[in-house]
Amino acid sequence: METLNEPNPPQQKAGWIATTGGQFRLAAIVEAWSWVGLLVGMFLKYVVILNPIGVQIMGPIHGVLFVIYLVTALRVAKEQKWSVLVTTIALAVAGPPFATWIFERWALKRGMLGATTTL
C-alpha cells in the first residue's frame, strides 16, 4: 500500500468542516454567494427577460441556505458562548447581501469561531 507524501492528506484538508466554527464559516460564505444568484435572478426577472425562472430557482435555494446559516449561527453562539449582542448581530446580518461573509471574517479574526483552519 502506498503512502501519500502530501503534507496535508485529503482527510486532513476536509477536517475543518467537522468543527462547528468551520460549518459556520461555510454556511456564511455560501449564504452570501446565494444572494448573488438571487440578485441575478431578480435582475433577469425585472429587467432583462421579464421571466421569473431565475427567482423560482434561486429563491428556494437561498431560503434553505438562509435557514442553515441561522441554525449554524445559533449553534456556534451557544458553543463559543457568544454574548447576546454578538449573537443578535450574527442573526441580523443574514438579511443584507454579503453581510454574513463580512461577519464571518470579523468573528474569525477575533477567534470567536473556535479551532478552525483557513478555507
Backbone as XML, in Angstrom:
<?xml version="1.0"?>
<chain id="A" units="angstrom">
  <residue number="1" name="MET">
    <atom name="N" x="0.839" y="-1.171" z="0.000"/>
    <atom name="CA" x="0.000" y="0.000" z="0.000"/>
    <atom name="C" x="0.888" y="1.241" z="0.000"/>
  </residue>
  <residue number="2" name="GLU">
    <atom name="N" x="0.584" y="2.180" z="-0.894"/>
    <atom name="CA" x="1.381" y="3.402" z="-0.983"/>
    <atom name="C" x="0.956" y="4.397" z="0.086"/>
  </residue>
  <residue number="3" name="THR">
    <atom name="N" x="1.924" y="5.140" z="0.566"/>
    <atom name="CA" x="1.603" y="6.223" z="1.489"/>
    <atom name="C" x="1.738" y="7.536" z="0.750"/>
  </residue>
  <residue number="4" name="LEU">
    <atom name="N" x="0.884" y="8.442" z="1.090"/>
    <atom name="CA" x="0.939" y="9.763" z="0.475"/>
    <atom name="C" x="1.977" y="10.613" z="1.182"/>
  </residue>
  <residue number="5" name="ASN">
    <atom name="N" x="2.797" y="11.267" z="0.415"/>
    <atom name="CA" x="3.810" y="12.147" z="0.991"/>
    <atom name="C" x="3.323" y="13.591" z="1.040"/>
  </residue>
  <residue number="6" name="GLU">
    <atom name="N" x="2.030" y="13.771" z="0.930"/>
    <atom name="CA" x="1.475" y="15.124" z="0.995"/>
    <atom name="C" x="1.541" y="15.624" z="2.436"/>
  </residue>
  <residue number="7" name="PRO">
    <atom name="N" x="1.813" y="16.926" z="2.625"/>
    <atom name="CA" x="1.825" y="17.457" z="3.988"/>
    <atom name="C" x="0.430" y="17.463" z="4.602"/>
  </residue>
  <residue number="8" name="ASN">
    <atom name="N" x="-0.609" y="17.614" z="3.797"/>
    <atom name="CA" x="-1.989" y="17.619" z="4.275"/>
    <atom name="C" x="-2.802" y="16.632" z="3.451"/>
  </residue>
  <residue number="9" name="PRO">
    <atom name="N" x="-2.886" y="15.385" z="3.881"/>
    <atom name="CA" x="-3.695" y="14.416" z="3.132"/>
    <atom name="C" x="-5.137" y="14.900" z="3.016"/>
  </residue>
  <residue number="10" name="PRO">
    <atom name="N" x="-5.900" y="14.407" z="2.042"/>
    <atom name="CA" x="-7.266" y="14.880" z="1.828"/>
    <atom name="C" x="-8.152" y="14.835" z="3.059"/>
  </residue>
  <residue number="11" name="GLN">
    <atom name="N" x="-8.037" y="13.806" z="3.891"/>
    <atom name="CA" x="-8.883" y="13.736" z="5.067"/>
    <atom name="C" x="-8.568" y="14.864" z="6.058"/>
  </residue>
  <residue number="12" name="GLN">
    <atom name="N" x="-7.322" y="15.334" z="6.108"/>
    <atom name="CA" x="-6.985" y="16.446" z="6.984"/>
    <atom name="C" x="-7.437" y="17.767" z="6.389"/>
  </residue>
  <residue number="13" name="LYS">
    <atom name="N" x="-7.383" y="17.905" z="5.078"/>
    <atom name="CA" x="-7.822" y="19.133" z="4.433"/>
    <atom name="C" x="-9.295" y="19.380" z="4.679"/>
  </residue>
  <residue number="14" name="ALA">
    <atom name="N" x="-10.090" y="18.339" z="4.720"/>
    <atom name="CA" x="-11.529" y="18.473" z="4.918"/>
    <atom name="C" x="-11.903" y="18.494" z="6.401"/>
  </residue>
  <residue number="15" name="GLY">
    <atom name="N" x="-10.939" y="18.381" z="7.293"/>
    <atom name="CA" x="-11.227" y="18.329" z="8.720"/>
    <atom name="C" x="-11.854" y="19.592" z="9.295"/>
  </residue>
  <residue number="16" name="TRP">
    <atom name="N" x="-11.647" y="20.728" z="8.648"/>
    <atom name="CA" x="-12.207" y="21.988" z="9.154"/>
    <atom name="C" x="-13.734" y="21.951" z="9.188"/>
  </residue>
  <residue number="17" name="ILE">
    <atom name="N" x="-14.348" y="21.191" z="8.296"/>
    <atom name="CA" x="-15.809" y="21.147" z="8.231"/>
    <atom name="C" x="-16.396" y="20.370" z="9.403"/>
  </residue>
  <residue number="18" name="ALA">
    <atom name="N" x="-15.561" y="19.600" z="10.100"/>
    <atom name="CA" x="-16.033" y="18.820" z="11.235"/>
    <atom name="C" x="-16.288" y="19.693" z="12.462"/>
  </residue>
  <residue number="19" name="THR">
    <atom name="N" x="-15.778" y="20.910" z="12.475"/>
    <atom name="CA" x="-15.977" y="21.794" z="13.623"/>
    <atom name="C" x="-17.202" y="22.684" z="13.398"/>
  </residue>
  <residue number="20" name="THR">
    <atom name="N" x="-17.819" y="23.088" z="14.475"/>
    <atom name="CA" x="-18.964" y="23.990" z="14.383"/>
    <atom name="C" x="-18.537" y="25.309" z="13.759"/>
  </residue>
  <residue number="21" name="GLY">
    <atom name="N" x="-17.355" y="25.791" z="14.124"/>
    <atom name="CA" x="-16.854" y="27.038" z="13.544"/>
    <atom name="C" x="-16.643" y="26.914" z="12.044"/>
  </residue>
  <residue number="22" name="GLY">
    <atom name="N" x="-16.123" y="25.772" z="11.600"/>
    <atom name="CA" x="-15.933" y="25.542" z="10.174"/>
    <atom name="C" x="-17.261" y="25.466" z="9.437"/>
  </residue>
  <residue number="23" name="GLN">
    <atom name="N" x="-18.235" y="24.826" z="10.052"/>
    <atom name="CA" x="-19.563" y="24.748" z="9.452"/>
    <atom name="C" x="-20.196" y="26.137" z="9.362"/>
  </residue>
  <residue number="24" name="PHE">
    <atom name="N" x="-19.973" y="26.958" z="10.398"/>
    <atom name="CA" x="-20.487" y="28.326" z="10.364"/>
    <atom name="C" x="-19.836" y="29.109" z="9.228"/>
  </residue>
  <residue number="25" name="ARG">
    <atom name="N" x="-18.530" y="28.952" z="9.084"/>
    <atom name="CA" x="-17.820" y="29.662" z="8.009"/>
    <atom name="C" x="-18.391" y="29.283" z="6.651"/>
  </residue>
  <residue number="26" name="LEU">
    <atom name="N" x="-18.571" y="27.989" z="6.431"/>
    <atom name="CA" x="-19.123" y="27.526" z="5.157"/>
    <atom name="C" x="-20.534" y="28.065" z="4.952"/>
  </residue>
  <residue number="27" name="ALA">
    <atom name="N" x="-21.373" y="27.987" z="5.974"/>
    <atom name="CA" x="-22.754" y="28.469" z="5.866"/>
    <atom name="C" x="-22.783" y="29.967" z="5.560"/>
  </residue>
  <residue number="28" name="ALA">
    <atom name="N" x="-21.922" y="30.739" z="6.212"/>
    <atom name="CA" x="-21.892" y="32.194" z="5.997"/>
    <atom name="C" x="-21.480" y="32.536" z="4.573"/>
  </residue>
  <residue number="29" name="ILE">
    <atom name="N" x="-20.471" y="31.846" z="4.073"/>
    <atom name="CA" x="-19.968" y="32.140" z="2.728"/>
    <atom name="C" x="-20.971" y="31.699" z="1.664"/>
  </residue>
  <residue number="30" name="VAL">
    <atom name="N" x="-21.511" y="30.504" z="1.814"/>
    <atom name="CA" x="-22.462" y="30.003" z="0.821"/>
    <atom name="C" x="-23.744" y="30.839" z="0.829"/>
  </residue>
  <residue number="31" name="GLU">
    <atom name="N" x="-24.207" y="31.230" z="2.012"/>
    <atom name="CA" x="-25.409" y="32.072" z="2.090"/>
    <atom name="C" x="-25.159" y="33.405" z="1.407"/>
  </residue>
  <residue number="32" name="ALA">
    <atom name="N" x="-23.989" y="33.973" z="1.616"/>
    <atom name="CA" x="-23.664" y="35.258" z="0.984"/>
    <atom name="C" x="-23.658" y="35.130" z="-0.536"/>
  </residue>
  <residue number="33" name="TRP">
    <atom name="N" x="-23.052" y="34.066" z="-1.047"/>
    <atom name="CA" x="-22.999" y="33.903" z="-2.501"/>
    <atom name="C" x="-24.343" y="33.506" z="-3.097"/>
  </residue>
  <residue number="34" name="SER">
    <atom name="N" x="-25.212" y="32.912" z="-2.295"/>
    <atom name="CA" x="-26.545" y="32.612" z="-2.820"/>
    <atom name="C" x="-27.322" y="33.902" z="-3.080"/>
  </residue>
  <residue number="35" name="TRP">
    <atom name="N" x="-26.933" y="34.962" z="-2.366"/>
    <atom name="CA" x="-27.518" y="36.282" z="-2.642"/>
    <atom name="C" x="-27.222" y="36.698" z="-4.080"/>
  </residue>
  <residue number="36" name="VAL">
    <atom name="N" x="-26.018" y="36.402" z="-4.551"/>
    <atom name="CA" x="-25.648" y="36.752" z="-5.926"/>
    <atom name="C" x="-26.619" y="36.094" z="-6.899"/>
  </residue>
  <residue number="37" name="GLY">
    <atom name="N" x="-26.848" y="34.804" z="-6.705"/>
    <atom name="CA" x="-27.767" y="34.099" z="-7.586"/>
    <atom name="C" x="-29.162" y="34.672" z="-7.538"/>
  </residue>
  <residue number="38" name="LEU">
    <atom name="N" x="-29.618" y="35.015" z="-6.332"/>
    <atom name="CA" x="-30.955" y="35.596" z="-6.198"/>
    <atom name="C" x="-31.026" y="36.976" z="-6.839"/>
  </residue>
  <residue number="39" name="LEU">
    <atom name="N" x="-29.992" y="37.788" z="-6.639"/>
    <atom name="CA" x="-29.982" y="39.126" z="-7.248"/>
    <atom name="C" x="-29.915" y="39.042" z="-8.772"/>
  </residue>
  <residue number="40" name="VAL">
    <atom name="N" x="-29.153" y="38.099" z="-9.299"/>
    <atom name="CA" x="-29.110" y="37.900" z="-10.751"/>
    <atom name="C" x="-30.487" y="37.456" z="-11.248"/>
  </residue>
  <residue number="41" name="GLY">
    <atom name="N" x="-31.102" y="36.535" z="-10.523"/>
    <atom name="CA" x="-32.449" y="36.090" z="-10.883"/>
    <atom name="C" x="-33.437" y="37.234" z="-10.880"/>
  </residue>
  <residue number="42" name="MET">
    <atom name="N" x="-33.349" y="38.121" z="-9.893"/>
    <atom name="CA" x="-34.240" y="39.284" z="-9.833"/>
    <atom name="C" x="-33.974" y="40.250" z="-10.985"/>
  </residue>
  <residue number="43" name="PHE">
    <atom name="N" x="-32.701" y="40.427" z="-11.314"/>
    <atom name="CA" x="-32.345" y="41.296" z="-12.446"/>
    <atom name="C" x="-32.933" y="40.731" z="-13.741"/>
  </residue>
  <residue number="44" name="LEU">
    <atom name="N" x="-32.789" y="39.437" z="-13.927"/>
    <atom name="CA" x="-33.346" y="38.811" z="-15.120"/>
    <atom name="C" x="-34.873" y="38.920" z="-15.140"/>
  </residue>
  <residue number="45" name="LYS">
    <atom name="N" x="-35.490" y="38.727" z="-13.977"/>
    <atom name="CA" x="-36.953" y="38.760" z="-13.901"/>
    <atom name="C" x="-37.510" y="40.146" z="-14.204"/>
  </residue>
  <residue number="46" name="TYR">
    <atom name="N" x="-36.905" y="41.167" z="-13.630"/>
    <atom name="CA" x="-37.489" y="42.505" z="-13.717"/>
    <atom name="C" x="-36.889" y="43.398" z="-14.798"/>
  </residue>
  <residue number="47" name="VAL">
    <atom name="N" x="-35.711" y="43.049" z="-15.328"/>
    <atom name="CA" x="-35.052" y="43.943" z="-16.279"/>
    <atom name="C" x="-34.824" y="43.291" z="-17.641"/>
  </residue>
  <residue number="48" name="VAL">
    <atom name="N" x="-34.235" y="42.120" z="-17.671"/>
    <atom name="CA" x="-33.752" y="41.564" z="-18.925"/>
    <atom name="C" x="-34.816" y="40.753" z="-19.667"/>
  </residue>
  <residue number="49" name="ILE">
    <atom name="N" x="-35.244" y="39.651" z="-19.078"/>
    <atom name="CA" x="-36.132" y="38.762" z="-19.829"/>
    <atom name="C" x="-37.558" y="38.743" z="-19.302"/>
  </residue>
  <residue number="50" name="LEU">
    <atom name="N" x="-37.802" y="39.439" z="-18.217"/>
    <atom name="CA" x="-39.144" y="39.517" z="-17.636"/>
    <atom name="C" x="-39.758" y="38.133" z="-17.435"/>
  </residue>
  <residue number="51" name="ASN">
    <atom name="N" x="-38.923" y="37.212" z="-16.950"/>
    <atom name="CA" x="-39.327" y="35.845" z="-16.701"/>
    <atom name="C" x="-38.870" y="35.478" z="-15.287"/>
  </residue>
  <residue number="52" name="PRO">
    <atom name="N" x="-39.733" y="34.912" z="-14.469"/>
    <atom name="CA" x="-39.381" y="34.651" z="-13.067"/>
    <atom name="C" x="-38.544" y="33.400" z="-12.824"/>
  </residue>
  <residue number="53" name="ILE">
    <atom name="N" x="-38.069" y="32.722" z="-13.859"/>
    <atom name="CA" x="-37.390" y="31.441" z="-13.669"/>
    <atom name="C" x="-36.167" y="31.543" z="-12.744"/>
  </residue>
  <residue number="54" name="GLY">
    <atom name="N" x="-35.386" y="32.623" z="-12.864"/>
    <atom name="CA" x="-34.210" y="32.773" z="-12.007"/>
    <atom name="C" x="-34.571" y="32.876" z="-10.541"/>
  </residue>
  <residue number="55" name="VAL">
    <atom name="N" x="-35.635" y="33.609" z="-10.245"/>
    <atom name="CA" x="-36.087" y="33.753" z="-8.860"/>
    <atom name="C" x="-36.728" y="32.452" z="-8.382"/>
  </residue>
  <residue number="56" name="GLN">
    <atom name="N" x="-37.435" y="31.766" z="-9.269"/>
    <atom name="CA" x="-38.057" y="30.499" z="-8.891"/>
    <atom name="C" x="-37.010" y="29.449" z="-8.545"/>
  </residue>
  <residue number="57" name="ILE">
    <atom name="N" x="-35.854" y="29.526" z="-9.168"/>
    <atom name="CA" x="-34.772" y="28.573" z="-8.870"/>
    <atom name="C" x="-33.976" y="29.022" z="-7.647"/>
  </residue>
  <residue number="58" name="MET">
    <atom name="N" x="-33.506" y="30.274" z="-7.665"/>
    <atom name="CA" x="-32.606" y="30.739" z="-6.606"/>
    <atom name="C" x="-33.327" y="31.116" z="-5.318"/>
  </residue>
  <residue number="59" name="GLY">
    <atom name="N" x="-34.589" y="31.467" z="-5.394"/>
    <atom name="CA" x="-35.334" y="31.830" z="-4.183"/>
    <atom name="C" x="-35.338" y="30.716" z="-3.154"/>
  </residue>
  <residue number="60" name="PRO">
    <atom name="N" x="-35.787" y="29.521" z="-3.520"/>
    <atom name="CA" x="-35.787" y="28.424" z="-2.547"/>
    <atom name="C" x="-34.380" y="28.007" z="-2.099"/>
  </residue>
  <residue number="61" name="ILE">
    <atom name="N" x="-33.427" y="28.043" z="-3.018"/>
    <atom name="CA" x="-32.045" y="27.696" z="-2.649"/>
    <atom name="C" x="-31.526" y="28.679" z="-1.603"/>
  </residue>
  <residue number="62" name="HIS">
    <atom name="N" x="-31.718" y="29.967" z="-1.871"/>
    <atom name="CA" x="-31.274" y="30.979" z="-0.917"/>
    <atom name="C" x="-32.026" y="30.838" z="0.408"/>
  </residue>
  <residue number="63" name="GLY">
    <atom name="N" x="-33.316" y="30.537" z="0.331"/>
    <atom name="CA" x="-34.104" y="30.365" z="1.552"/>
    <atom name="C" x="-33.580" y="29.252" z="2.439"/>
  </residue>
  <residue number="64" name="VAL">
    <atom name="N" x="-33.251" y="28.125" z="1.847"/>
    <atom name="CA" x="-32.707" y="26.996" z="2.614"/>
    <atom name="C" x="-31.351" y="27.369" z="3.211"/>
  </residue>
  <residue number="65" name="LEU">
    <atom name="N" x="-30.501" y="28.000" z="2.416"/>
    <atom name="CA" x="-29.176" y="28.396" z="2.917"/>
    <atom name="C" x="-29.290" y="29.455" z="4.010"/>
  </residue>
  <residue number="66" name="PHE">
    <atom name="N" x="-30.277" y="30.322" z="3.911"/>
    <atom name="CA" x="-30.552" y="31.329" z="4.943"/>
    <atom name="C" x="-30.867" y="30.638" z="6.273"/>
  </residue>
  <residue number="67" name="VAL">
    <atom name="N" x="-31.758" y="29.660" z="6.231"/>
    <atom name="CA" x="-32.131" y="28.937" z="7.456"/>
    <atom name="C" x="-30.946" y="28.151" z="8.007"/>
  </residue>
  <residue number="68" name="ILE">
    <atom name="N" x="-30.183" y="27.517" z="7.133"/>
    <atom name="CA" x="-28.982" y="26.784" z="7.580"/>
    <atom name="C" x="-28.017" y="27.733" z="8.278"/>
  </residue>
  <residue number="69" name="TYR">
    <atom name="N" x="-27.831" y="28.933" z="7.723"/>
    <atom name="CA" x="-26.953" y="29.917" z="8.361"/>
    <atom name="C" x="-27.464" y="30.267" z="9.757"/>
  </residue>
  <residue number="70" name="LEU">
    <atom name="N" x="-28.766" y="30.539" z="9.885"/>
    <atom name="CA" x="-29.322" y="30.919" z="11.185"/>
    <atom name="C" x="-29.120" y="29.820" z="12.224"/>
  </residue>
  <residue number="71" name="VAL">
    <atom name="N" x="-29.411" y="28.587" z="11.849"/>
    <atom name="CA" x="-29.251" y="27.459" z="12.777"/>
    <atom name="C" x="-27.785" y="27.290" z="13.154"/>
  </residue>
  <residue number="72" name="THR">
    <atom name="N" x="-26.905" y="27.388" z="12.172"/>
    <atom name="CA" x="-25.469" y="27.235" z="12.440"/>
    <atom name="C" x="-24.958" y="28.370" z="13.319"/>
  </residue>
  <residue number="73" name="ALA">
    <atom name="N" x="-25.445" y="29.579" z="13.082"/>
    <atom name="CA" x="-25.037" y="30.717" z="13.917"/>
    <atom name="C" x="-25.457" y="30.490" z="15.369"/>
  </residue>
  <residue number="74" name="LEU">
    <atom name="N" x="-26.664" y="29.979" z="15.579"/>
    <atom name="CA" x="-27.111" y="29.709" z="16.947"/>
    <atom name="C" x="-26.281" y="28.598" z="17.600"/>
  </residue>
  <residue number="75" name="ARG">
    <atom name="N" x="-25.920" y="27.586" z="16.809"/>
    <atom name="CA" x="-25.092" y="26.501" z="17.348"/>
    <atom name="C" x="-23.725" y="27.005" z="17.785"/>
  </residue>
  <residue number="76" name="VAL">
    <atom name="N" x="-23.066" y="27.791" z="16.933"/>
    <atom name="CA" x="-21.725" y="28.267" z="17.274"/>
    <atom name="C" x="-21.807" y="29.306" z="18.393"/>
  </residue>
  <residue number="77" name="ALA">
    <atom name="N" x="-22.875" y="30.088" z="18.433"/>
    <atom name="CA" x="-23.041" y="31.070" z="19.513"/>
    <atom name="C" x="-23.134" y="30.367" z="20.867"/>
  </residue>
  <residue number="78" name="LYS">
    <atom name="N" x="-23.880" y="29.275" z="20.905"/>
    <atom name="CA" x="-24.004" y="28.516" z="22.155"/>
    <atom name="C" x="-22.677" y="27.859" z="22.526"/>
  </residue>
  <residue number="79" name="GLU">
    <atom name="N" x="-22.041" y="27.221" z="21.526"/>
    <atom name="CA" x="-20.787" y="26.512" z="21.786"/>
    <atom name="C" x="-19.666" y="27.457" z="22.212"/>
  </residue>
  <residue number="80" name="GLN">
    <atom name="N" x="-19.558" y="28.603" z="21.561"/>
    <atom name="CA" x="-18.474" y="29.550" z="21.829"/>
    <atom name="C" x="-18.843" y="30.588" z="22.889"/>
  </residue>
  <residue number="81" name="LYS">
    <atom name="N" x="-20.067" y="30.478" z="23.396"/>
    <atom name="CA" x="-20.545" y="31.375" z="24.460"/>
    <atom name="C" x="-20.485" y="32.847" z="24.034"/>
  </residue>
  <residue number="82" name="TRP">
    <atom name="N" x="-21.052" y="33.119" z="22.842"/>
    <atom name="CA" x="-21.126" y="34.497" z="22.372"/>
    <atom name="C" x="-22.075" y="35.287" z="23.265"/>
  </residue>
  <residue number="83" name="SER">
    <atom name="N" x="-21.837" y="36.569" z="23.356"/>
    <atom name="CA" x="-22.745" y="37.437" z="24.094"/>
    <atom name="C" x="-24.065" y="37.560" z="23.329"/>
  </residue>
  <residue number="84" name="VAL">
    <atom name="N" x="-25.076" y="38.056" z="24.004"/>
    <atom name="CA" x="-26.373" y="38.269" z="23.358"/>
    <atom name="C" x="-26.218" y="39.264" z="22.207"/>
  </residue>
  <residue number="85" name="LEU">
    <atom name="N" x="-25.404" y="40.291" z="22.392"/>
    <atom name="CA" x="-25.195" y="41.284" z="21.342"/>
    <atom name="C" x="-24.568" y="40.660" z="20.099"/>
  </residue>
  <residue number="86" name="VAL">
    <atom name="N" x="-23.506" y="39.894" z="20.264"/>
    <atom name="CA" x="-22.832" y="39.264" z="19.119"/>
    <atom name="C" x="-23.776" y="38.277" z="18.432"/>
  </residue>
  <residue number="87" name="THR">
    <atom name="N" x="-24.522" y="37.507" z="19.214"/>
    <atom name="CA" x="-25.476" y="36.555" z="18.634"/>
    <atom name="C" x="-26.554" y="37.290" z="17.845"/>
  </residue>
  <residue number="88" name="THR">
    <atom name="N" x="-27.055" y="38.388" z="18.382"/>
    <atom name="CA" x="-28.070" y="39.180" z="17.688"/>
    <atom name="C" x="-27.525" y="39.740" z="16.383"/>
  </residue>
  <residue number="89" name="ILE">
    <atom name="N" x="-26.301" y="40.218" z="16.421"/>
    <atom name="CA" x="-25.677" y="40.739" z="15.194"/>
    <atom name="C" x="-25.506" y="39.614" z="14.179"/>
  </residue>
  <residue number="90" name="ALA">
    <atom name="N" x="-25.056" y="38.446" z="14.636"/>
    <atom name="CA" x="-24.870" y="37.302" z="13.734"/>
    <atom name="C" x="-26.179" y="36.936" z="13.037"/>
  </residue>
  <residue number="91" name="LEU">
    <atom name="N" x="-27.277" y="37.010" z="13.751"/>
    <atom name="CA" x="-28.578" y="36.705" z="13.158"/>
    <atom name="C" x="-29.060" y="37.843" z="12.256"/>
  </residue>
  <residue number="92" name="ALA">
    <atom name="N" x="-28.809" y="39.076" z="12.662"/>
    <atom name="CA" x="-29.265" y="40.231" z="11.879"/>
    <atom name="C" x="-28.549" y="40.362" z="10.542"/>
  </residue>
  <residue number="93" name="VAL">
    <atom name="N" x="-27.305" y="39.942" z="10.486"/>
    <atom name="CA" x="-26.554" y="40.088" z="9.233"/>
    <atom name="C" x="-27.024" y="39.115" z="8.157"/>
  </residue>
  <residue number="94" name="ALA">
    <atom name="N" x="-27.929" y="38.224" z="8.501"/>
    <atom name="CA" x="-28.463" y="37.300" z="7.494"/>
    <atom name="C" x="-29.338" y="38.029" z="6.480"/>
  </residue>
  <residue number="95" name="GLY">
    <atom name="N" x="-29.778" y="39.236" z="6.795"/>
    <atom name="CA" x="-30.649" y="39.986" z="5.893"/>
    <atom name="C" x="-29.944" y="40.669" z="4.734"/>
  </residue>
  <residue number="96" name="PRO">
    <atom name="N" x="-29.000" y="41.552" z="4.994"/>
    <atom name="CA" x="-28.344" y="42.283" z="3.899"/>
    <atom name="C" x="-27.410" y="41.387" z="3.075"/>
  </residue>
  <residue number="97" name="PRO">
    <atom name="N" x="-27.354" y="41.617" z="1.776"/>
    <atom name="CA" x="-26.457" y="40.811" z="0.934"/>
    <atom name="C" x="-24.994" y="40.907" z="1.396"/>
  </residue>
  <residue number="98" name="PHE">
    <atom name="N" x="-24.321" y="39.785" z="1.441"/>
    <atom name="CA" x="-22.896" y="39.632" z="1.769"/>
    <atom name="C" x="-22.541" y="39.938" z="3.226"/>
  </residue>
  <residue number="99" name="ALA">
    <atom name="N" x="-23.498" y="40.317" z="4.041"/>
    <atom name="CA" x="-23.186" y="40.658" z="5.430"/>
    <atom name="C" x="-22.755" y="39.438" z="6.238"/>
  </residue>
  <residue number="100" name="THR">
    <atom name="N" x="-23.260" y="38.260" z="5.902"/>
    <atom name="CA" x="-22.841" y="37.062" z="6.640"/>
    <atom name="C" x="-21.361" y="36.792" z="6.431"/>
  </residue>
  <residue number="101" name="TRP">
    <atom name="N" x="-20.889" y="37.025" z="5.215"/>
    <atom name="CA" x="-19.471" y="36.817" z="4.910"/>
    <atom name="C" x="-18.622" y="37.832" z="5.677"/>
  </residue>
  <residue number="102" name="ILE">
    <atom name="N" x="-19.056" y="39.067" z="5.735"/>
    <atom name="CA" x="-18.334" y="40.106" z="6.470"/>
    <atom name="C" x="-18.283" y="39.747" z="7.957"/>
  </residue>
  <residue number="103" name="PHE">
    <atom name="N" x="-19.416" y="39.309" z="8.510"/>
    <atom name="CA" x="-19.446" y="38.919" z="9.916"/>
    <atom name="C" x="-18.535" y="37.716" z="10.166"/>
  </residue>
  <residue number="104" name="GLU">
    <atom name="N" x="-18.549" y="36.755" z="9.252"/>
    <atom name="CA" x="-17.697" y="35.572" z="9.394"/>
    <atom name="C" x="-16.232" y="35.978" z="9.471"/>
  </residue>
  <residue number="105" name="ARG">
    <atom name="N" x="-15.806" y="36.894" z="8.612"/>
    <atom name="CA" x="-14.410" y="37.365" z="8.618"/>
    <atom name="C" x="-14.100" y="38.052" z="9.949"/>
  </residue>
  <residue number="106" name="TRP">
    <atom name="N" x="-15.031" y="38.883" z="10.420"/>
    <atom name="CA" x="-14.863" y="39.607" z="11.677"/>
    <atom name="C" x="-14.720" y="38.618" z="12.848"/>
  </residue>
  <residue number="107" name="ALA">
    <atom name="N" x="-15.622" y="37.641" z="12.914"/>
    <atom name="CA" x="-15.599" y="36.661" z="14.003"/>
    <atom name="C" x="-14.344" y="35.793" z="13.944"/>
  </residue>
  <residue number="108" name="LEU">
    <atom name="N" x="-13.919" y="35.426" z="12.746"/>
    <atom name="CA" x="-12.721" y="34.608" z="12.593"/>
    <atom name="C" x="-11.481" y="35.344" z="13.095"/>
  </residue>
  <residue number="109" name="LYS">
    <atom name="N" x="-11.355" y="36.620" z="12.728"/>
    <atom name="CA" x="-10.190" y="37.408" z="13.159"/>
    <atom name="C" x="-10.122" y="37.559" z="14.669"/>
  </residue>
  <residue number="110" name="ARG">
    <atom name="N" x="-11.257" y="37.492" z="15.330"/>
    <atom name="CA" x="-11.297" y="37.651" z="16.778"/>
    <atom name="C" x="-11.289" y="36.321" z="17.527"/>
  </residue>
  <residue number="111" name="GLY">
    <atom name="N" x="-11.125" y="35.221" z="16.800"/>
    <atom name="CA" x="-11.064" y="33.909" z="17.434"/>
    <atom name="C" x="-12.379" y="33.446" z="18.011"/>
  </residue>
  <residue number="112" name="MET">
    <atom name="N" x="-13.484" y="33.939" z="17.475"/>
    <atom name="CA" x="-14.803" y="33.631" z="18.028"/>
    <atom name="C" x="-15.435" y="32.382" z="17.410"/>
  </residue>
  <residue number="113" name="LEU">
    <atom name="N" x="-14.704" y="31.699" z="16.547"/>
    <atom name="CA" x="-15.249" y="30.507" z="15.897"/>
    <atom name="C" x="-14.599" y="29.224" z="16.389"/>
  </residue>
  <residue number="114" name="GLY">
    <atom name="N" x="-13.786" y="29.325" z="17.416"/>
    <atom name="CA" x="-13.134" y="28.144" z="17.940"/>
    <atom name="C" x="-11.963" y="27.741" z="17.052"/>
  </residue>
  <residue number="115" name="ALA">
    <atom name="N" x="-11.612" y="26.485" z="17.126"/>
    <atom name="CA" x="-10.468" y="25.962" z="16.356"/>
    <atom name="C" x="-10.920" y="25.652" z="14.932"/>
  </residue>
  <residue number="116" name="THR">
    <atom name="N" x="-10.606" y="26.566" z="14.014"/>
    <atom name="CA" x="-10.892" y="26.335" z="12.608"/>
    <atom name="C" x="-9.616" y="26.591" z="11.834"/>
  </residue>
  <residue number="117" name="THR">
    <atom name="N" x="-9.568" y="26.061" z="10.655"/>
    <atom name="CA" x="-8.432" y="26.331" z="9.774"/>
    <atom name="C" x="-8.932" y="27.162" z="8.609"/>
  </residue>
  <residue number="118" name="THR">
    <atom name="N" x="-8.031" y="27.798" z="7.904"/>
    <atom name="CA" x="-8.393" y="28.653" z="6.788"/>
    <atom name="C" x="-8.932" y="27.827" z="5.643"/>
  </residue>
  <residue number="119" name="LEU">
    <atom name="N" x="-9.984" y="28.331" z="5.024"/>
    <atom name="CA" x="-10.560" y="27.661" z="3.849"/>
    <atom name="C" x="-9.626" y="27.770" z="2.688"/>
  </residue>
</chain>
